[in-house]
Amino acid sequence: MKARNYVLIVCTLFALSKLSAQPYFKLLKDGRSWVYTEMVPGEEPAVHIRRAFALSMQGDTLIQGNSYKKIYQHILKTNDSDTDIQNPKEILNTYLYGLMREDTFERKIYWLPFLDILSMCESGEHLLYDFSLEEGDTLNNCVLENLYEPWMPFVPRVDSIRPYVFSGLESRAFYTEGIFFNGGDQFYIQGRILEGFGYEIHGLINYGRNGFLVLFQYFCEGDSLDCELLSAIEEPGIPKSEFSLSPNPADDFVFIRTDQTLMRETTLKISFLNAIGNVVLQANWNDQNELKVDVSQLIDGIYLLNIYGQRINTSQKILISH
């Protein structure tokens, strides 16, 4: 028995030493942006942009001792004909879309989305990328769902791992074979999951699985000027033209602010809903331009903050993390 345990320890140490000898290219880094367009069929033109947006990484937060990178979604302005993104790009709204955690020792990326989507991925934090895989290893279910067609008759494996340069980034490419759906009329037999980037075809996250034709356009790394984004990344909240919400994630207090015009129009009610839709906290908002809400008694998690009145009804997701 001792000999067997000794062999297992030696094999484990050998595998770890082999992995540590390989360079690892980090994915999570401030100032990285992935730009997308959501396309819908039309008459003239045949396909037009329903929505254009970017995902950006900026800032960190701690949850139960783990460090997460904040992933923001920026809604971008399109041109009048809805056939292209306006250049230079103008950010209309910014929201906190989710959080990502990177374990550089295990070479794994974990995803905590704020938008609930029915999927094979777990509803809470789940493994999205596993860059510790070797040739012949099977991809995890969450990657399969994000990358491949659901009716594919076989389970893809890592075919080979090779050095790769994409958009100026040095990386390692995990080659796999399968059916990659893109654009409604094209199928790709071979694809690459890129260490330090995401999916070569779909960018950071594949949105196509949700029923919309969402195309990854390009990747950018740098500040807002480098990426031609006309608005700096800010803390997300309820649309800036009406309300601002900070901080998000929140610990003990949440500050909700608006201008004097809106506060003269109506008395507002504030509600916090938990993950199953129950109201767990309420408050009234009268006269003052800023409302301070004590959320110290709420347990850690994602909540929907509703603000409503006679002529206003809006909401925003907020993360409570003590």
Beta strands, then each sheet from edge to edge (+ up, - down):
strand 1: 32-41
strand 2: 47-63
strand 3: 66-76
strand 4: 91-103
strand 5: 108-113
strand 6: 126-130
strand 7: 158-166
strand 8: 169-182
strand 9: 186-194
strand 10: 198-199
strand 11: 213-221
strand 12: 243-246
strand 13: 253-258
strand 14: 268-273
strand 15: 279-285
strand 16: 290-294
strand 17: 301-308
strand 18: 313-320
sheet 1: 6+ 5- 4+ 3- 2+ 1- 11+
sheet 2: 7+ 8- 9+ 10-
sheet 3: 12+ 13- 16+
sheet 4: 15+ 14- 17+ 18-
end
